[in-house]
Structures are given as structure tokens and as C-alpha cells.
Amino acid sequence: MTNIERLRHLAGLHGVATSYEGWDKARRDVGESTLRSVLTALDVPVDTDDDIETAIVDHDEAPWRRTVPAVVVVTSGKDHHVPVHVPHGTSVTVTVELEDGGTREAAQQDVWVDPREIDGALVGRATFAVPVDLPLGWHTLRAEGADGLEASCTLVVTPARLSTAEALSDRQRWGVLAQLYSIRSAQSWGIGDLADLADMAAILGGEHGADYVLVNPLHAAAPRPPIEASPYLPTTRRFFNPLYIRVENIRETAMLPRDRYARIRDTARRLHRADGRTDDLDRDKSLRAKLRALEAIFLVPRSASRQAAFDEFRAAEGVGLHNFATWCALTEKLSPDDPRWQTKAAAPGTPWVQRQQAKLAHRIEFFSWLQWICDEQLAEAQATAHRAGMAIGVVHDLAVGVQLSGADAWSLGSALAEGVTVGAPPDDFNQQGQQWNQPPWRPDRLAELGYAPYRDMLRTVLKHAGGLRVDHILGLFRLWWIPTDAESPAGGTYVTYDHEALIGILALEAELAGAVVIGEDLGVFEPVVQDYLAERGVLGTSILWFERDDDGPIAPEKYRELCLTSVTTHDLPPTAGYLAGEHIDLRSRLGLLERAVDEERAQDEEQRESVLDLARERGLLADGASTGETVAALYRLIQRSPSLLIGVALVDMVGEHRIQNQPGTDETQYRNWRVPLADAAGRAVSVEDLRRADPLVQN
């Protein structure tokens, strides 16, 4: 075997792809430099040929150096065997300590495995069967043997199938897909907020019959302006953005001194003027004003019951909330390029950070309080949705990752890889690939941590959710890692994850929360992914324009049942704009096409017409129909599908043309995530206006 073959073999052992199939079905080999960079990010030494040989041996021997695995994730009702390594000849017993305090014995199996010499000592392997009838949840597997031998690991029992979608199987249901920041009310401070979300749910559910409202990720950005516009590039995925707080709805606001309250009302009235404008949203202005008001409200003494509720919230969120709030307080103190971030403040546990926590206790409490207020208002939004008759309510969106230098990157440490970022290989809609500038989870470190960071993130997001959309759910199977020194996103490769563990834990936490899960499974993927997700009770995603095979568009009657189907997505123009080919014009202006624009436009028009023909064949679309009539016909078309959920884009309900986001671009190229909601005539659309909006579907 040649040296490059040994390198490729080592990469395969660590789940690093050495070749992949692109969007055009062509097989591509991954370059040697990419493999070395990705393996280095996994702390696998590859500088010399000897390093590679040693790493291959280490990978083979690593399980034998552990008494029990780092973590054990099983599926309820299915057999699962656990290897236990002990000094050869040592007897060992294995028990399962349940979350509720009970214990169960694991039975040793009659499986002989030859002992191996590891680090100069003979090590044997015993095999134990995990009881198949353990309750769902997070338990502890413990091994004990002679001479004080003791070891333990987390044992996670996940549901074979998430049951929440089954409750929706009686009929097809519909909901609205919205960018919350973009839709304002008469009370908004220039940006849509959580009270607006509650009002949207009341109108859409109570007056239009919708069963859910799916919003963009509400994850936290930087604690102070300027903040990142993209909701898909947060500083943390676990906690929420205080930008979405409705200041007046905080109970203590009413107890402010009269002059302070008057100043807040004056600020609110000034910001209300922006609610009717349709130029770019100004998040920084809104957040700056809200923070001034929130800091004043925070100082108002809380009643005994309110203080107890706040204390309970802090205790429940634990060290994760404390670390996030600490990072926020430090971010106020240190500039982004302060060298102390790399030295004294490199991690939550450094002595310098611990000293700062005492000095910054008041600010840490303030940033914790902001999360408590978010939690209260999220709870109210979901409660309002249920009171309005929504079967699901608020569906949150989980971004793929976080900023390279944000709170999660600081607090989660080695759970996130360094020297690489996440993106996507070239595809038909972005032929240069995509660079998302996010550090990926390290699959090995996640296992070492018992998947606790992943679990904690899911629990917080699901706490007041009726559902969760997982953006790029393929990332729980494999992610496109791009070395930071790569010339383009095309210079990356896929890294595989333990999808049975990640999907299983996702299903477990959703089951405990009573939430449906929708996986955004668009793009380049292996066909078995959709089958696996369906087996685990996770809904997929279908977009009318993307449902094609070699023979043309797929008839909606043949779509998947366990699916959320919509006409469009936030990465395309609203349907009115798509019908006009505005996505081709925009990509041409931005230099994102690799073919002549006339070729792109001709192919796109042909594909659009083939979809419109489906509607015409079913008598849903007449010749000479207006743009609005065509959009409505396309939504009636997807209602012919067996999909459990239909998603109506809010932009389509009101006639908006402008695209919210053009993938693969930054703020210097396009106004991504800054477009306020407007109608076909360019007039701002408010929450109150939704009473008159066309739901586009038939109940």
C-alpha cells in the first residue's frame, strides 16, 4: 500500500470521505492536502509516514484502552451489545442506573474474543446485552470488577420512532413559514418580536385555521450592536436573541418610575415609525434602544414569586446559561481583537475568567435575566397558539452551526473543530459551493462528552415549541468540512457522524417535549437518508420546484406522506419573484453562474413551465392567469400531495417579490435577512394586516 493509500485508509477510519458524488452525479476524489487538514482538525497526526502508521494502530487499539465506551446510545426494543475491556481474566459485572434511581442488570453474553496485548498488558473483552425494555431517557451504565475496577458512561435510550407525527395523521394540516424579524405590528420596535409571534399565531390559527407557524432561528447574536443579520449564523444555538423581546410585556415595566417609563414610551414611539418602512431593517438601532430599556427594567425589584421563578430558571439552565452570560459580559469588556481572548480568557474555566465572573456578577445576572424574559415570552407565544386552536403551534428552526468566535465556540471548547469550517459543495443552485464560516461538531468529542452539549441545546430550543425544523438535517449524517486554507468551498470533503446517535437523541428530546421534527433534507444526499428519517418518525421537506427526476417534475400525488411540503423556500425568491425569473437575474448580477445567463434562463423557464403544466392538467390554473392566481394554483397543487403538513410562505400570502436570502453571498453583495415584509405594491405589511391576507390553501 502506497503512502497516499495509507493516508486514505486512515481518513476512512475516522469517517473522512476520500471521494464523493457531486450534484451532477460525477465521482470526485478528495485531494491529499484536504485529507491532511481535516485529519489534523480531528487531532490525528499526519505530518510524516510514521505518524500515519502510528495513527492507524492507535485507532485500532483505542477501544481496548477503555473499560466501557465513551457513550452508549441504543434504540428502545432493539438488541444492543456493549464491549467491556478489563485485565484478562478479571470478572466484571455491568448494571444500568436509571434516571429515576432504579437499577437493572446487564446480562453477560457467551461471546469469546481473543485477548490482546495493549501497552504491555493483556486485555480481555467481555460482552454485555443492554436490557431491551429500559425506559426512554438518560441513564448510566456502570461496570465493576475485582481490585477496585470501576468505570461508567452515559447510556441513552432513544425511541424507535418519534410518535408525535402520528397524532397529525387524521388529516392534512397547513401552517405559515415566516421570517419573524421581517413582520412588524403597530407595537413593534422596528423589528418583529415575540409578542408579534403570539399575535400572528392568534390570527393565523384563530381566523385562518392554520395549525402552526414556523419561524426563522431565534438564536442569540452578539450581546450588543453591531449584530449579525443572518439568523443562521448565531453566536449560540442554545439561547435566544433578546432583540425579539417585547419590552412593554415584561411585568416589571409597569413598576418603573414615571419619568423612566415615559422615556421608554418615547423611544418606542420613535421606533414605531420604522414599522411602516420597507427599506432595510435596522437591527442595531432596535437592539440598542431595547437594551437601554431592558437595563432599566432589570433594576426594578422583583416580587418574591418573580425572583423565585428567575432563580429556578437559572438553576435549571445551569452552567450552560452561566457560561453564556459570562461570555456576554466579557464581550462588553474585551474588544474582538483583544489578545486576552486567546490567553487569559480562552475558556470559561481559566483563573482570569473566574476572577472576572466575581467582578462582572451584575452583568452576568443581567444577561441571564434576558434569557428568562425570552423564555417567558416564548412560553406565552406557544400558549397563545394553542388557545387559537393550533394543533402544533410555534415551530422553531435550528441552524446548522454557530459563529467561529461566538459564545458556543468559546464555551464548548474542543467539542467544535478548529482549522475547518462548514459549508456545501458546488450544486446546481450555487455552482461555486458555499462557505458558511461555522465550526463543525467534532464527532469524537461529542461522544466523549456523552452528547450532553447537543442534548442541552435541543432541550432549551424545544422547551416551548410544538415542533422543530432542523436546517440541513443531512449534517447529522455527514457535513462538508472546508479547511480554512482551502481556495474555495469545493476544496472540502464530507465527514460522517454517528447518525443513529444524533437522530436518536433528537427523537428522544422531541418525544419528551411532545414536538414534531421536520428535517430539511434538500440538496445532495444519499437516498437512504430520507428512508431512515421516515423510519424514525422525522418529517422530510419537499419544495415544489425541486421535486424532479429524469423525466421532469414529480406529480405531487407521489410526494412523501411524512413530509412538510411547500412551494418555495427562504433561499429562493417568493413565488411571484420566482415565476418572473428574478433568481436568475440576481445570481447573474452577483456572478454566481458558471453558464451563460441565457442558458440558465432558458432552462429555468422550461422547468417552471413544466411545473405549471401539472397545475393546468388538474384544472387548477387557467390560461392567462394573473401572478396571484398562479401562486394560489401552485399551493392548491401541493395540497394534492399526501404530505401531512403544507407550508405556506408568508411572503406568498401577501404578494412579496423580494428574496430574503441569496445563498453564497455576504452583506456586501446582497441585503440578506434585511428585507421587511411588503405586498405586491411595495407597501409594508403588518401583523394586523394578516387578517385580510389570502391563506392560499383550502381548509
C-alpha positions in Angstrom: 0.0 0.0 0.0 1.4 3.4 -1.0 1.7 6.3 1.3 -1.2 8.1 -0.2 -3.2 4.9 0.1 -2.3 4.7 3.8 -3.5 8.2 4.3 -6.8 7.5 2.6 -7.2 4.4 4.7 -6.6 6.4 7.8 -9.1 9.0 6.7 -11.7 6.3 6.1 -11.2 5.0 9.7 -12.0 8.5 11.0 -15.1 9.0 8.8 -13.4 11.4 6.4 -14.5 10.8 2.8 -11.8 10.3 0.3 -14.2 10.7 -2.6 -17.8 11.8 -3.1 -20.6 12.1 -5.7 -21.4 15.6 -6.7 -24.7 17.2 -7.7 -24.1 16.2 -11.3 -23.6 12.5 -10.3 -19.9 12.6 -11.2 -17.4 11.0 -8.8 -14.7 13.3 -7.4 -11.6 12.3 -5.5 -10.6 14.4 -2.4 -7.1 15.9 -2.6 -4.3 14.9 -0.3 -4.0 18.4 1.3 -7.7 18.4 2.2 -7.4 15.0 3.9 -4.4 16.1 5.9 -6.1 19.3 7.0 -9.3 17.6 8.1 -7.5 14.8 9.9 -5.4 17.4 11.7 -8.6 19.1 12.8 -9.5 15.8 14.4 -6.2 15.8 16.3 -4.9 12.9 14.1 -1.2 13.4 13.4 -0.3 13.0 9.7 2.9 15.0 9.3 5.0 12.0 8.5 4.5 8.5 7.2 5.4 7.2 10.7 2.6 9.4 12.1 0.1 7.9 9.7 1.2 4.3 10.6 1.0 5.1 14.4 -2.4 6.7 14.0 -3.7 3.6 12.2 -2.6 1.4 15.1 -3.9 3.8 17.7 -7.3 3.8 16.1 -7.4 0.0 16.2 -6.3 -0.2 19.8 -8.3 2.8 21.2 -11.4 0.8 22.2 -9.3 -1.7 24.1 -7.9 1.1 26.2 -11.4 1.9 27.6 -13.2 -0.2 30.1 -16.5 1.0 28.7 -17.3 3.0 25.6 -17.4 6.8 25.9 -21.2 6.7 25.5 -23.8 4.1 24.6 -26.8 5.2 22.6 -29.4 2.5 22.0 -32.9 2.2 20.4 -35.7 1.1 22.6 -36.7 -2.5 22.0 -33.7 -3.4 19.9 -30.8 -5.7 21.0 -27.6 -3.9 21.7 -24.3 -5.3 23.0 -21.7 -3.4 24.9 -18.0 -4.4 24.9 -16.3 -4.1 28.3 -12.5 -4.3 28.5 -10.7 -5.5 31.6 -7.4 -7.1 32.5 -7.5 -10.5 31.0 -9.1 -13.0 33.5 -10.8 -10.3 35.6 -14.5 -10.9 36.3 -16.8 -7.9 35.8 -20.5 -7.1 36.3 -22.5 -4.4 34.5 -25.5 -2.6 35.8 -27.7 0.2 34.5 -28.6 3.0 36.9 -31.8 4.5 35.7 -32.7 8.2 35.8 -35.4 7.5 38.4 -32.9 5.8 40.8 -33.7 2.2 39.9 -31.1 -0.3 38.7 -31.1 -3.1 36.1 -28.6 -5.8 35.5 -27.0 -6.3 32.1 -26.5 -9.9 31.1 -23.1 -11.1 30.0 -23.2 -12.9 26.7 -21.4 -16.1 25.7 -19.1 -14.3 23.2 -15.4 -15.2 23.1 -13.0 -12.6 21.8 -9.3 -13.3 21.9 -7.5 -11.0 24.4 -5.0 -8.5 23.1 -1.8 -7.1 24.4 -2.3 -3.4 24.8 0.5 -1.2 26.2 2.4 -4.2 27.5 -0.6 -5.8 29.3 -3.1 -8.5 28.3 -6.6 -7.1 27.9 -9.8 -9.1 27.6 -13.2 -8.3 26.3 -16.5 -9.2 27.9 -19.8 -8.6 26.1 -23.0 -7.5 27.8 -26.5 -7.1 26.5 -28.3 -3.9 27.4 -31.9 -4.8 28.6 -34.2 -4.1 25.7 -37.1 -2.8 27.8 -35.3 0.1 29.5 -37.4 3.3 29.8 -36.6 6.2 27.4 -34.1 8.6 28.8 -30.6 9.3 30.0 -29.2 6.6 32.3 -25.8 5.4 33.5 -24.0 2.2 32.5 -21.6 1.1 35.2 -19.0 -1.7 35.1 -17.4 -3.1 38.4 -14.8 -5.7 38.8 -12.1 -7.1 41.1 -9.3 -4.9 42.6 -11.5 -1.8 42.7 -12.2 -1.8 39.0 -15.0 0.7 38.2 -16.0 2.6 35.1 -19.1 4.2 33.9 -20.6 6.1 30.9 -23.8 7.7 29.8 -26.5 5.3 28.4 -29.1 6.9 26.2 -32.3 5.0 25.3 -34.0 6.6 22.3 -37.4 5.8 20.8 -37.5 3.5 17.8 -39.9 6.0 16.2 -40.9 9.5 17.2 -44.6 9.3 17.8 -45.6 13.0 17.6 -46.4 13.0 13.8 -48.8 10.1 14.3 -51.2 12.4 16.1 -51.4 14.5 12.9 -52.2 11.7 10.6 -56.0 12.1 10.7 -55.9 14.9 8.0 -53.5 17.2 6.1 -52.7 20.4 8.1 -51.2 23.7 7.0 -49.2 26.4 8.6 -47.2 29.6 7.7 -43.5 29.9 7.1 -42.3 33.3 8.3 -39.2 35.4 9.0 -40.3 36.8 12.3 -37.9 39.8 12.2 -39.5 40.9 8.9 -43.1 41.4 10.0 -43.9 44.2 12.4 -47.0 45.4 14.2 -48.2 48.7 15.5 -46.3 48.0 18.7 -43.0 46.7 17.3 -39.7 48.5 17.9 -38.8 48.3 14.2 -38.3 44.5 14.3 -40.8 41.7 14.6 -40.8 40.3 18.2 -42.2 37.5 20.3 -45.4 39.4 21.0 -45.9 39.7 17.3 -45.3 36.0 17.1 -48.1 35.4 19.6 -50.4 37.8 17.7 -49.6 36.0 14.4 -50.5 32.7 15.9 -53.8 34.1 17.2 -54.7 35.5 13.7 -53.4 32.6 11.6 -54.8 29.9 13.9 -58.0 31.5 15.2 -59.1 33.3 12.0 -57.5 31.4 9.1 -57.3 27.8 10.6 -53.5 27.3 10.4 -52.1 24.7 12.7 -48.6 26.1 13.1 -46.3 29.0 12.4 -42.7 28.1 11.5 -40.2 31.0 12.2 -36.6 31.6 11.4 -34.0 30.6 14.0 -34.3 32.8 17.1 -30.8 32.0 18.4 -28.8 34.7 20.1 -26.5 37.0 18.3 -23.8 39.3 19.8 -24.9 40.8 23.1 -24.5 44.4 21.8 -24.6 46.0 18.3 -23.4 45.5 15.7 -25.0 42.1 15.4 -25.0 39.6 12.6 -28.1 39.9 10.3 -28.3 36.2 9.4 -30.4 34.1 11.8 -28.5 31.1 10.5 -25.1 32.4 11.9 -25.7 32.9 15.6 -23.3 33.1 18.5 -25.1 30.2 20.2 -27.8 27.8 19.2 -28.9 27.1 22.7 -30.1 30.6 23.8 -32.3 33.2 22.3 -31.9 36.7 20.9 -33.1 39.5 23.2 -33.8 41.5 20.1 -37.1 39.7 20.0 -38.3 40.7 23.5 -41.4 42.9 23.7 -40.3 45.4 26.3 -43.8 46.5 27.4 -44.9 42.9 28.2 -42.3 42.5 31.0 -44.3 42.7 34.2 -41.8 44.9 36.0 -42.1 47.6 33.2 -45.3 48.8 34.8 -43.4 49.5 38.1 -40.8 51.8 36.6 -40.6 55.3 37.9 -42.9 57.6 35.9 -40.1 59.5 34.2 -38.2 56.4 33.2 -41.4 54.8 31.8 -42.1 57.9 29.8 -38.7 57.8 28.2 -39.2 54.2 27.2 -42.5 55.1 25.7 -40.9 58.0 23.8 -38.3 55.6 22.4 -41.0 53.1 21.4 -42.9 55.7 19.5 -39.8 56.8 17.6 -39.1 53.2 16.6 -42.7 52.6 15.6 -42.1 54.9 12.7 -39.8 52.3 11.1 -42.6 49.7 11.2 -44.2 51.2 8.1 -40.9 51.4 6.1 -39.8 48.9 3.5 -36.1 49.7 3.2 -33.5 47.7 5.0 -34.3 46.7 8.6 -32.0 48.2 11.2 -31.5 45.5 13.9 -28.7 47.5 15.6 -30.9 50.5 16.2 -33.7 48.4 17.6 -31.4 46.4 19.8 -29.5 49.4 21.1 -32.8 51.0 22.2 -34.2 47.8 23.7 -31.1 47.2 25.8 -31.3 50.7 27.3 -34.9 50.0 28.3 -34.2 46.4 29.5 -31.3 47.6 31.7 -33.7 50.0 33.5 -36.4 47.3 33.9 -33.8 44.8 35.2 -33.1 47.2 38.1 -36.8 47.1 39.2 -37.1 45.0 42.4 -38.9 41.7 41.6 -41.6 40.3 43.8 -40.8 37.1 45.9 -42.6 34.9 43.4 -40.9 36.5 40.4 -37.5 36.3 41.9 -38.1 32.6 42.8 -39.1 31.9 39.2 -35.9 33.6 37.9 -33.8 31.7 40.4 -35.5 28.4 39.3 -34.8 29.3 35.6 -31.1 29.9 36.3 -30.8 26.7 38.3 -32.5 24.7 35.5 -30.3 26.1 32.8 -27.2 25.6 34.9 -23.6 26.0 33.9 -24.5 26.5 30.2 -26.5 29.7 30.9 -23.8 30.9 33.3 -21.1 30.4 30.7 -23.2 32.1 28.0 -23.9 35.1 30.3 -20.2 35.3 31.2 -19.2 35.4 27.6 -21.7 38.2 27.0 -20.3 40.2 29.9 -16.7 39.6 28.7 -17.7 40.7 25.2 -18.7 44.0 26.6 -15.3 44.3 28.4 -13.0 43.0 25.6 -12.8 44.0 22.0 -13.0 41.2 19.4 -9.2 41.5 18.7 -8.1 41.7 22.4 -5.3 39.2 22.7 -6.7 38.1 26.1 -9.3 36.1 24.2 -6.5 33.8 23.2 -4.8 33.7 26.5 -6.4 34.7 29.8 -10.0 34.5 28.5 -9.6 31.5 26.2 -12.1 29.3 28.1 -14.7 29.5 30.8 -12.5 27.8 33.4 -9.3 29.9 33.3 -8.3 31.7 36.6 -8.7 35.1 35.0 -12.2 34.4 33.8 -13.2 33.1 37.2 -11.9 36.3 38.8 -13.8 38.3 36.2 -17.0 36.4 37.0 -16.9 37.8 40.5 -16.3 41.4 39.2 -19.0 41.1 36.5 -21.6 39.3 38.6 -24.2 42.0 38.0 -23.8 41.9 34.2 -23.8 38.1 34.2 -27.1 38.2 36.1 -28.5 40.8 33.6 -27.7 38.6 30.6 -29.2 35.6 32.4 -32.3 37.6 33.1 -32.7 38.5 29.4 -32.9 34.7 28.7 -35.5 34.3 31.4 -37.6 37.1 29.8 -37.2 35.4 26.4 -38.3 32.1 27.9 -41.4 33.7 29.4 -42.4 35.4 26.1 -41.7 32.2 24.1 -44.0 30.3 26.5 -46.7 32.9 26.0 -46.4 32.7 22.2 -46.9 28.9 22.3 -49.8 29.1 24.8 -51.5 31.7 22.5 -51.0 29.4 19.5 -52.8 26.5 21.4 -55.6 28.8 22.6 -56.1 29.8 18.9 -56.7 26.2 18.0 -53.3 25.4 16.5 -52.5 21.7 16.8 -48.8 22.2 16.7 -48.2 25.9 17.4 -44.8 27.5 17.1 -42.2 25.6 15.1 -38.6 26.7 15.8 -35.8 26.5 13.3 -32.4 25.0 14.3 -29.4 26.5 12.4 -26.6 24.3 11.2 -23.9 25.9 13.3 -22.6 29.0 15.0 -20.1 31.8 14.5 -16.4 30.9 14.6 -15.7 33.3 17.6 -19.0 33.3 19.3 -20.3 32.1 22.7 -20.6 28.4 21.7 -17.1 28.3 20.2 -15.8 29.8 23.5 -17.8 27.7 26.0 -17.9 24.3 24.2 -14.2 24.2 23.6 -13.0 21.1 21.9 -16.5 19.9 21.1 -16.1 22.1 18.0 -13.3 21.5 15.5 -10.7 24.1 14.7 -9.0 24.8 11.4 -12.1 23.9 9.4 -15.5 25.4 8.7 -18.8 24.1 7.5 -20.3 24.6 4.0 -21.6 22.9 1.0 -20.0 21.5 -2.2 -21.0 23.0 -5.6 -24.5 22.3 -6.6 -27.0 23.4 -9.3 -28.1 26.4 -7.3 -24.7 27.6 -6.2 -22.1 26.3 -8.7 -19.2 27.6 -6.7 -20.1 25.9 -3.4 -21.0 27.6 -0.1 -18.8 28.7 2.8 -20.9 29.1 6.0 -18.0 30.1 8.2 -19.1 27.9 11.1 -17.1 25.4 13.1 -18.5 21.8 13.0 -19.2 19.5 15.9 -16.3 17.0 16.4 -18.0 13.6 16.3 -15.4 12.1 18.6 -15.6 14.8 21.2 -19.4 14.8 21.2 -19.2 11.1 22.1 -16.6 11.8 24.8 -19.0 14.4 26.3 -21.9 11.9 26.3 -23.7 14.1 23.8 -24.5 16.5 26.6 -23.9 19.8 24.7 -26.2 18.5 21.9 -28.9 17.4 24.4 -28.8 20.7 26.3 -29.2 22.7 23.1 -32.2 20.6 22.0 -33.9 20.8 25.3 -33.7 24.6 25.5 -34.9 25.1 21.9 -37.7 22.6 22.4 -38.9 23.8 25.7 -41.7 26.0 24.3 -42.0 24.5 20.8 -44.6 22.5 19.1 -42.1 21.5 16.5 -38.5 21.9 15.4 -37.2 22.3 11.8 -33.6 21.1 11.6 -31.8 23.1 8.9 -29.6 20.8 6.7 -30.5 17.7 8.7 -28.1 15.9 6.4 -25.5 17.4 8.7 -26.4 14.8 11.3 -25.3 12.2 8.8 -22.3 14.0 7.3 -21.1 17.5 7.0 -19.0 19.3 4.4 -15.8 20.3 6.1 -13.7 23.0 4.4 -10.1 23.6 5.6 -9.5 27.3 6.4 -6.7 27.4 3.9 -8.8 25.9 1.0 -9.0 28.1 -2.0 -12.8 27.6 -2.3 -15.6 25.6 -0.7 -15.0 23.0 -3.4 -11.8 22.1 -1.6 -13.5 20.3 1.2 -14.8 16.9 2.0 -17.5 15.1 3.9 -17.1 13.9 7.5 -19.5 11.3 8.8 -21.3 11.4 12.1 -23.0 8.7 14.2 -26.4 9.5 12.8 -28.1 6.8 14.8 -27.0 8.5 18.0 -27.7 12.1 16.8 -31.1 11.3 15.2 -32.0 9.1 18.1 -31.3 11.8 20.7 -33.2 14.3 18.6 -36.2 11.9 18.5 -35.8 11.4 22.3 -35.8 15.1 23.2 -38.7 15.8 20.8 -40.7 12.9 22.2 -40.2 14.2 25.8 -41.2 17.7 24.6 -44.2 16.5 22.6 -42.8 18.2 19.4 -42.8 17.2 15.8 -39.5 17.3 14.0 -39.1 18.4 10.4 -35.8 17.7 8.7 -34.7 20.0 5.8 -33.4 17.2 3.6 -32.8 19.2 0.4 -29.7 19.2 -1.7 -27.1 16.5 -2.4 -27.7 13.4 -0.2 -27.8 9.6 -0.3 -31.4 8.3 -0.9 -31.2 6.1 2.2 -31.3 9.3 4.3 -34.9 10.0 3.7 -35.9 6.4 4.3 -34.0 6.4 7.6 -35.6 9.7 8.8 -39.1 8.3 7.9 -38.4 5.2 9.9 -37.5 7.3 13.0 -40.7 9.4 12.6 -38.9 12.6 11.3 -40.7 14.5 8.6 -38.8 15.4 5.5 -39.1 18.5 3.3 -40.4 18.9 -0.2 -40.2 22.0 -2.3 -42.4 22.0 -5.5 -39.7 23.4 -7.7 -37.1 20.8 -6.5 -39.3 17.7 -6.8 -38.0 16.4 -10.2 -36.5 13.3 -11.6 -35.0 12.4 -15.0 -38.5 12.6 -16.6 -39.3 16.0 -15.3 -41.4 17.3 -12.3 -42.8 14.6 -10.0 -46.6 14.6 -9.6 -47.5 15.9 -6.1 -49.7 12.8 -5.6 -46.4 10.9 -5.4 -44.8 13.0 -2.7 -43.9 11.6 0.6 -46.6 11.4 3.4 -44.3 12.1 6.3 -43.3 15.5 4.9 -43.7 19.2 5.1 -44.4 20.3 1.5 -44.2 23.9 0.3 -44.0 25.8 -3.0 -40.8 27.7 -2.1 -38.1 28.3 0.5 -36.4 31.3 2.0 -33.4 30.7 -0.2 -35.4 31.4 -3.3 -37.4 34.5 -4.2 -41.1 34.5 -3.2 -43.1 32.6 -5.7 -44.2 35.7 -7.6 -40.5 36.6 -8.0 -39.5 33.1 -8.9 -42.2 33.0 -11.7 -40.5 36.1 -13.1 -37.1 34.5 -13.0 -35.7 37.0 -10.6 -33.4 34.4 -9.0 -31.6 34.1 -12.3 -31.2 37.8 -12.7 -29.9 38.2 -9.2 -27.4 35.3 -9.5 -26.2 36.7 -12.8 -25.6 40.2 -11.3 -23.7 38.7 -8.4 -21.5 36.5 -10.7 -22.8 33.2 -9.2 -23.5 31.5 -12.5 -21.0 29.2 -14.3 -23.0 29.0 -17.5 -24.2 31.8 -19.8 -27.2 33.6 -18.4 -29.3 32.9 -21.5 -28.8 29.2 -21.0 -29.7 29.4 -17.3 -32.8 31.5 -18.1 -34.0 29.1 -20.8 -33.5 26.0 -18.7 -35.2 27.7 -15.7 -38.2 28.8 -17.8 -38.6 25.4 -19.2 -38.6 23.8 -15.7 -41.0 26.4 -14.4 -43.4 25.8 -17.3 -43.3 22.0 -16.7 -44.5 22.5 -13.1 -47.2 24.9 -14.2 -48.4 22.3 -16.7 -49.1 20.0 -13.7 -51.5 22.6 -12.4 -53.1 23.1 -15.8 -53.6 19.4 -16.2 -55.6 19.3 -13.0 -57.7 22.2 -13.9 -56.2 24.4 -11.2 -54.6 27.0 -13.5 -56.3 28.7 -16.4 -54.5 30.2 -19.4 -53.8 33.9 -19.0 -54.0 33.6 -15.2 -52.6 36.5 -13.2 -49.5 36.2 -11.0 -51.6 36.0 -7.9 -53.9 33.4 -9.4 -50.9 31.3 -10.4 -49.4 31.4 -7.0 -52.7 30.3 -5.4 -52.9 27.5 -8.0 -49.5 26.2 -7.1 -50.5 25.9 -3.4 -53.7 24.1 -4.4 -51.5 21.8 -6.4 -49.3 20.8 -3.5 -52.4 20.1 -1.5 -52.9 17.2 -3.8 -49.9 15.6 -2.2 -50.3 13.1 0.7 -47.9 15.2 2.8 -49.1 15.6 6.5 -48.0 19.3 6.5 -48.4 22.0 3.9 -46.3 25.1 4.4 -47.5 28.5 3.1 -44.7 31.1 2.8 -45.9 34.3 4.4 -44.3 36.3 1.5 -46.6 34.4 -0.9 -49.7 35.2 1.2 -49.1 38.9 0.9 -47.6 39.1 -2.7 -44.0 40.0 -1.8 -41.4 39.7 -4.6 -38.1 40.3 -2.9 -35.8 37.5 -1.9 -34.8 37.2 1.8 -31.5 35.5 1.2 -29.2 34.6 -1.6 -27.0 31.7 -0.5 -23.3 32.0 -1.0 -23.3 35.8 -0.7 -22.4 38.2 2.1 -23.8 41.6 3.2 -21.6 43.4 0.6 -23.2 41.6 -2.2 -26.9 41.4 -1.2 -29.2 42.6 1.6 -29.6 39.1 3.1 -32.1 38.9 6.0 -32.8 42.6 6.0 -35.9 42.7 3.9 -39.1 43.8 5.7 -42.4 42.2 4.6 -44.2 44.1 1.9 -47.0 43.4 -0.6 -47.0 43.3 -4.4 -47.3 47.1 -4.5 -44.3 47.5 -2.2 -46.3 48.6 0.9 -45.3 47.4 4.3 -47.5 44.5 5.7 -48.1 44.4 9.4 -49.3 41.7 11.7 -52.7 43.3 11.8 -52.9 43.1 8.0 -52.7 39.3 8.2 -56.5 39.3 9.0 -57.0 40.2 5.3 -54.3 38.1 3.8 -55.2 35.2 1.5 -54.2 31.9 3.2 -53.7 30.4 -0.4 -54.9 27.0 0.7 -58.3 25.4 1.1 -59.3 24.1 4.5 
